[in-house]
Amino acid sequence: MLNISAFFVGLIFGLGLIVSGMTNPAKIIGFLDLAGAWDPSLAFVMGGAILIGSGGFALAKKRRRSLLGAPMQLPTATNLDKRLLLGSTAFGVGWGIAGFCPGPAVVSAAAGQPKAWIFVAAMLSGMALYSIIERRGK
């Protein structure tokens, strides 16, 4: 049941990304281009996501188990450290250069966009490299 629910939630998420324009790199780059032809429409998409997500997290904090019975696993870290700052900077730079972030890139790759395939391959390579570096550091 959890896998079926995860599939449908992912499907709804992917459709939302398509409808909102988040899978269009030109729209993303237009949003990030504050000095040029700035497109503020994605600020409303992000604001709506934050609003809905905040409500969802507020409800989730009051529960020990999900609606399907799985244990709740909410983030507990609250500190800003060098790794978080470097990772978020790398994420932002990659988003600005490519016009993709992970969710929309996977949706776009599934839709057959060659640029998204390249991004997803680079993203997976970066994740593998991070995993190798982390294992060596321990």
Long-range contacts (C-beta under 8 A, 24 or more apart in sequence): 1-68, 2-68, 2-70, 5-68, 13-103, 14-103, 14-106, 14-107, 14-110, 17-103, 17-104, 17-107, 18-107, 18-111, 20-45, 21-45, 22-101, 22-103, 22-104, 23-104, 23-107, 23-108, 23-111, 23-113, 24-99, 25-98, 25-99, 25-100, 25-115, 26-99, 27-99, 28-95, 28-99, 28-100, 28-101, 28-104, 29-96, 29-99, 32-95, 32-96
